[in-house]
Amino acid sequence: MSPSPAPGPALRADAAGLRDELVRLRRDLHREPELGLDLPRTQEKVLAALDGLPLEITTGERLSSVTAVLRGGRPGPTVLLRGDMDALPVTERGDADLISRVEGRMHACGHDLHTAMLAGAARLLADRRESLAGNVVFMFQPGEEGLGGARIMIDEGVLDASGERPVAAYALHVLSAAAPSGLFLTRGGPMLAAADRLRVTVRGRGGHGSMPHLSNDPLPAACEMVGALQTLVTRRFDAFDPVVLTIGTFHAGTSDNVIPDEVRFAGTVRSFSGRAHEELADRCVRLLRGIADAYELELDVDYVQDYPVTVNDAAEAAFVGETVREAFGEERYFEAPRPLPASEDFSFVCDEVPSAFVALGACPPGLDPAKAANNHSPEAVFDEAVLPDGAALYAELAVRRLAAESRSAQTD
C-alpha cells in the first residue's frame, strides 16, 4: 500500500482557501463548549457547516453525534475519519475575546479544532466526489472525555454507516505542547495508553483519637494500600511494559482527635499492553482485599476499565507517514519513539478496523513546546494555523487510501 502523489498540492491549496471559514467554526465552538454525550449546540453547528454538501447524514439516539457518508462517483471501499467534539469541565484563563463564554467549561483538549478540521475535510472531499472510488464516513463524536462516546457510536452503527465496514480509519489530535506547530506524529503499534479508574472505600470503626485500641482505624490501612499499589507496579510488571498508577484523591476524617469510620481514595491506572491492562484489574483488587482482610476492615473497590490501549495498525501508521512526507514534506513528519501516556476512546475503533491515530503539534509560535501549557490545562492555547493542514491531511488520507484500494483491486 503506497500513497498516490497526485492530490497533495491541490488539496493543501484548497484547504488554505478554507482557513477563515475553519477559524470561524472553531471559535464558535470554542466560545460555547459543551460536555459529555449531549452536545445540542455543537451538533447544530456541525450540521450547519455540512449543510448543502452531498452527504447522507444521521444523528445519534443516545448521544449528539453526527455521522455523514460521502459516496464517491465510482464504487469502492469505505474509509472513516473521526473528530471528537466534547469539552472539559475547566475554567479557561486567557484572552477575554477568545476564551469560553461558559463558566467552568473549556475546549482544553482541542476537540473544537478536530471538529472544524473534519468539517473542512468533508468540504474538500465533497468537491472531489466524482473522482473518489469509494465512500468516506465522517464521524463527529461526543463523549470522548471519559464517557466512551466512540463505543456508543459503534453500537449505533457508525462503522456500518456506508453499508460496509471501513478498510481503514484515521483520527487526528492536536497538542498544545510537546511538539512544534504543524508537526505530524504517529507510530505503529501502541500509540496511547489504556486508562482505568480505581475508587476505594475502606470502612472501620471510629472513635476517640486517644484510645485507638477501642476502634478499628481504617486510615493506616488505607495509607498502606496506597504505598502497596505503588510497589505492585514496580514488582509485578515488566519495566519494559510499563504501568503508571496515580492516586489523585484521598479523603479521611473531620478532626485531629477523631478516628474516622471510613477513608476514600481514587486514582488512575495507565498501561500500554493488553496483557498488562487485563492483569492490573485482578492484581490491584486482590492486593487491596488482602490488606483489608489483614486489618479486619470492610472494603469497597470499584475498578473500571475505561479505555483499552490505542493500537495503531502498523501498515496504516506507515501509510500516514508516507502521506505526510509526500504531501507536506519530510520535515513535517516525526515517528514517535514510544507511546504517549494519555488515552483515547478511538481505541474502540482501532479494535474493530485497521486504524491510525495521529498527533498534530499546535503549540502557538512564540511559545516553547517544552514549557507551554499542556492539553487539559486552563491556560492551554492552540495554533489555529494548523486547521487547514489538519483538514487537508484528513482528506489526503481518504483520497489516497481509496486510490490504493482501487489500484490493488485492478491488479487482482
C-alpha positions in Angstrom: 0.0 0.0 0.0 1.6 3.2 -1.1 0.1 6.7 -1.4 -0.7 8.3 -4.7 1.2 11.5 -5.0 -1.4 13.3 -7.1 -3.7 15.1 -4.7 -1.2 16.9 -2.4 -0.7 20.4 -3.7 -4.2 20.9 -4.9 -5.8 19.7 -1.6 -3.5 21.8 0.5 -4.2 24.9 -1.6 -7.9 24.3 -1.4 -7.7 23.8 2.3 -5.8 27.0 2.7 -8.7 28.7 1.0 -10.9 27.5 3.8 -8.8 28.9 6.5 -11.1 31.8 7.5 -14.2 29.5 7.5 -12.4 26.9 9.7 -11.2 29.5 12.1 -14.8 30.9 12.4 -16.2 27.5 13.1 -13.5 26.7 15.6 -14.1 29.9 17.5 -17.8 29.4 17.5 -17.3 26.0 19.0 -14.7 27.3 21.5 -16.9 30.1 22.8 -19.8 27.7 23.6 -18.3 24.4 24.8 -20.5 21.5 25.9 -19.7 18.5 28.0 -20.3 14.8 27.7 -22.7 13.0 25.4 -25.3 15.7 25.0 -24.0 18.5 22.8 -27.0 20.0 21.1 -25.5 23.4 20.2 -22.3 21.7 18.9 -24.4 19.3 16.9 -26.3 22.3 15.4 -23.0 24.0 14.4 -21.7 20.8 12.7 -24.9 20.3 10.8 -24.8 23.9 9.6 -21.2 23.5 8.5 -22.2 20.4 6.5 -25.3 21.9 5.0 -25.5 21.8 1.2 -22.9 19.1 0.9 -23.8 15.8 -0.9 -23.8 13.8 2.3 -26.1 11.2 3.9 -26.4 12.5 7.5 -27.7 10.7 10.5 -27.7 11.8 14.2 -27.3 9.7 17.3 -30.0 8.4 19.6 -28.1 8.1 22.9 -25.7 11.0 22.1 -25.5 14.1 20.0 -23.3 12.5 17.3 -23.3 13.3 13.6 -22.5 10.6 11.1 -22.1 11.8 7.5 -21.5 9.5 4.5 -20.0 10.8 1.2 -20.4 8.3 -1.6 -17.8 8.6 -4.3 -18.5 8.7 -8.1 -17.1 5.2 -8.5 -17.6 2.1 -6.5 -15.1 1.1 -3.9 -14.5 0.5 -0.2 -15.0 2.8 2.8 -12.6 5.0 4.8 -13.6 6.5 8.2 -12.4 9.9 9.5 -13.1 10.7 13.1 -13.2 14.0 15.1 -14.3 14.4 18.7 -16.5 17.3 19.8 -16.8 17.5 23.6 -15.1 19.9 26.0 -13.8 19.6 29.6 -15.1 21.0 33.0 -12.3 23.5 33.1 -12.5 27.3 33.7 -10.4 28.9 30.9 -7.8 31.6 31.5 -6.7 33.8 28.7 -7.7 36.5 26.2 -11.3 37.6 27.1 -12.2 38.0 23.5 -11.3 34.4 22.6 -11.9 32.2 25.6 -15.0 30.2 26.5 -18.1 32.2 27.4 -19.4 29.4 29.6 -18.1 29.4 33.1 -16.5 26.1 34.1 -16.3 24.7 30.6 -13.4 24.8 28.1 -12.2 23.1 24.9 -8.9 22.5 26.8 -8.1 19.4 24.7 -8.5 20.9 21.3 -11.6 19.0 20.2 -13.0 22.2 18.7 -10.1 22.1 16.3 -10.7 18.5 15.4 -14.4 19.2 14.7 -13.5 22.2 12.4 -10.8 20.2 10.6 -13.2 17.3 10.0 -15.9 19.6 8.6 -13.2 21.1 6.4 -12.2 17.7 5.1 -15.9 17.0 4.3 -16.0 20.1 2.1 -12.7 19.2 0.4 -13.8 15.7 -0.3 -17.3 16.7 -1.4 -15.6 18.8 -4.1 -13.8 15.7 -5.3 -16.7 13.3 -5.0 -16.8 12.2 -8.6 -13.2 11.1 -8.6 -13.5 9.1 -5.4 -13.5 5.3 -5.8 -15.4 4.5 -2.7 -17.1 6.1 0.3 -16.0 8.3 3.3 -17.6 8.2 6.7 -17.2 11.4 8.8 -17.6 10.5 12.5 -18.4 13.6 14.6 -18.2 12.1 18.1 -19.3 13.4 21.6 -18.2 12.0 24.9 -14.6 11.2 24.3 -13.6 12.6 27.7 -14.2 9.5 29.8 -17.7 8.6 28.6 -16.8 6.3 25.7 -18.8 8.1 23.0 -16.9 6.1 20.3 -18.2 2.8 21.7 -21.7 4.2 21.8 -21.4 5.3 18.2 -20.1 1.9 17.2 -23.1 0.3 18.9 -25.4 2.7 16.9 -23.8 1.6 13.7 -21.2 4.2 12.7 -18.8 1.5 11.4 -21.6 0.2 9.0 -22.9 3.6 8.0 -21.9 3.2 4.4 -23.2 -0.4 4.2 -19.8 -2.0 4.8 -17.0 -1.9 7.3 -14.2 0.6 6.6 -10.9 -0.7 5.3 -9.2 2.0 7.4 -10.0 4.7 10.0 -8.0 7.7 11.0 -8.2 10.3 13.8 -6.2 13.5 14.4 -5.5 15.1 17.8 -3.8 18.4 18.3 -1.1 19.0 21.0 -0.8 22.4 22.7 2.7 21.5 24.0 5.5 18.9 23.4 5.6 19.4 19.6 6.1 22.4 17.4 3.1 23.6 15.4 2.5 21.7 12.1 4.5 18.6 13.0 2.6 15.3 12.5 3.4 12.4 14.8 2.4 8.8 14.9 3.8 5.3 15.2 2.8 1.7 14.5 1.7 -0.4 17.5 0.7 1.1 20.8 0.1 4.8 20.4 -1.7 5.7 23.6 -2.2 4.1 27.0 -5.2 2.2 28.3 -6.9 4.1 31.1 -8.6 2.6 34.1 -10.3 4.2 37.2 -9.8 2.9 40.7 -12.1 4.0 43.6 -11.7 2.6 47.0 -13.6 2.9 50.3 -12.1 1.4 53.5 -14.5 1.1 56.4 -13.6 0.5 60.0 -14.9 1.7 63.4 -14.3 5.2 64.5 -13.6 6.5 68.0 -11.5 8.8 70.2 -8.0 9.6 69.0 -6.6 8.9 72.5 -7.9 5.3 72.5 -7.3 3.8 69.1 -7.3 0.3 70.7 -11.1 0.6 71.2 -11.6 1.5 67.5 -10.6 -0.1 64.2 -8.8 2.7 62.4 -9.1 2.5 58.6 -6.6 5.3 58.0 -3.3 3.5 58.5 -4.5 0.6 56.3 -5.6 2.9 53.5 -2.2 4.6 53.6 -0.6 1.2 53.4 -2.8 0.4 50.4 -1.6 3.4 48.5 2.0 2.5 49.1 1.5 -1.1 48.3 -0.2 -0.2 44.9 3.0 1.7 44.0 5.1 -1.3 45.0 2.8 -3.5 42.9 3.5 -1.8 39.6 7.3 -1.9 40.2 7.5 -5.5 41.4 4.8 -7.3 39.4 5.0 -5.6 36.0 7.9 -5.6 33.5 9.8 -2.3 33.4 9.7 -2.6 29.5 5.9 -2.9 29.6 5.2 0.0 32.0 2.3 0.8 34.2 1.6 4.2 35.7 -0.6 4.4 38.8 -1.5 7.7 40.4 -3.7 8.2 43.4 -5.2 11.6 42.9 -7.6 11.9 45.8 -7.5 10.8 49.5 -10.2 11.8 52.0 -10.5 10.9 55.6 -11.5 12.3 59.0 -13.0 15.5 60.3 -10.9 16.4 63.4 -7.4 15.7 64.7 -8.6 13.8 67.7 -11.3 11.7 65.9 -10.6 8.3 64.3 -12.8 8.2 61.2 -15.2 5.4 60.3 -14.0 5.4 56.6 -11.4 6.5 54.2 -11.9 7.1 50.5 -9.3 7.4 47.8 -9.2 7.2 44.0 -6.8 7.2 41.1 -6.0 6.5 37.5 -4.1 3.4 36.2 -2.4 3.5 32.8 -0.9 0.6 30.8 0.5 0.0 27.3 -0.3 -3.6 26.5 -3.4 -5.7 26.5 -1.7 -8.2 28.9 -0.9 -5.5 31.5 -4.3 -4.0 31.1 -6.1 -7.2 32.0 -3.7 -8.2 34.7 -3.9 -4.9 36.5 -7.6 -5.2 37.4 -7.1 -8.6 39.1 -3.8 -7.7 40.9 -5.0 -4.4 42.2 -8.2 -5.7 43.7 -6.6 -8.8 45.2 -3.9 -6.7 46.9 -6.4 -4.2 48.4 -8.7 -7.0 49.7 -5.7 -8.8 51.2 -4.7 -5.7 53.2 -8.3 -5.0 54.3 -8.6 -8.6 55.5 -5.4 -8.4 57.4 -6.7 -5.3 59.3 -10.2 -6.8 59.6 -11.7 -3.9 57.7 -14.5 -3.7 55.2 -13.6 -2.7 51.7 -15.5 -1.5 48.6 -13.4 -1.5 45.4 -14.6 -0.1 42.1 -12.1 -0.9 39.3 -13.4 0.4 36.0 -11.6 -0.4 32.7 -12.4 2.8 30.8 -10.4 2.7 27.5 -8.1 0.0 26.1 -4.7 0.7 24.6 -4.9 2.7 21.4 -3.0 0.4 19.0 -2.2 1.7 15.5 -2.2 -0.8 12.7 1.4 -0.9 11.5 0.6 -0.6 7.8 -1.9 2.3 8.4 0.7 4.1 10.5 3.3 3.7 7.8 0.7 4.9 5.2 0.2 8.0 7.3 3.9 8.7 7.4 4.3 8.3 3.7 1.3 10.5 3.0 2.6 13.3 5.3 6.1 13.2 3.8 4.7 13.3 0.2 2.0 15.9 0.7 3.6 18.1 3.3 7.4 17.4 3.2 9.9 15.2 5.1 10.3 17.8 7.8 6.6 17.7 8.8 6.6 14.1 9.9 8.1 12.5 13.1 7.8 8.9 14.0 7.1 8.8 17.8 9.7 6.5 19.5 7.2 5.4 22.2 3.5 5.7 23.1 2.0 8.7 24.8 0.6 8.1 28.3 -2.7 9.8 27.5 -5.7 7.6 26.5 -8.4 7.8 23.8 -11.7 6.1 23.0 -10.7 5.9 19.4 -9.1 2.7 20.8 -12.5 1.1 20.3 -12.4 1.9 16.6 -8.8 0.6 16.4 -10.1 -2.7 17.9 -12.6 -3.1 15.1 -10.8 -1.9 11.9 -7.2 -1.1 10.9 -6.7 2.4 12.1 -4.1 5.1 12.8 -4.3 7.8 15.5 -2.2 10.8 14.5 -1.0 13.7 16.7 -0.5 17.2 15.3 1.6 19.8 17.0 -0.4 23.0 17.6 1.8 25.0 20.0 1.5 28.6 19.0 4.5 30.5 17.6 6.5 32.3 20.3 5.9 29.6 22.9 8.4 26.9 23.8 6.7 23.5 23.2 8.6 22.1 26.2 7.2 24.7 28.5 3.8 25.6 27.0 0.6 24.7 28.9 -0.4 21.1 28.1 -3.8 19.8 26.8 -6.4 19.9 29.7 -4.7 23.0 31.2 -6.9 26.1 31.8 -4.2 28.0 30.0 -3.8 25.7 27.0 -3.7 27.6 23.7 -3.8 26.1 20.2 -2.4 27.5 17.0 -5.3 28.0 14.6 -2.8 28.0 11.7 -2.9 24.1 11.8 -6.6 24.0 10.9 -6.1 23.9 7.0 -3.4 21.3 7.2 -5.4 19.2 9.5 -8.3 19.3 7.2 -6.0 18.6 4.2 -4.4 15.5 5.9 -7.8 14.0 6.7 -8.8 14.5 3.0 -5.4 13.2 1.8 -5.6 10.1 3.8 -9.1 9.3 2.4 -8.3 10.1 -1.2 -5.0 8.2 -1.2 -6.3 5.2 0.8 -9.3 4.8 -1.6 -7.0 5.1 -4.6 -4.6 2.5 -3.2 -7.5 0.1 -2.7 -8.7 0.8 -6.3 -5.2 0.0 -7.7 -5.0 -3.1 -5.6 -8.4 -4.3 -6.9 -7.4 -3.7 -10.5 -4.2 -5.6 -10.0 -6.0 -8.5 -8.5 
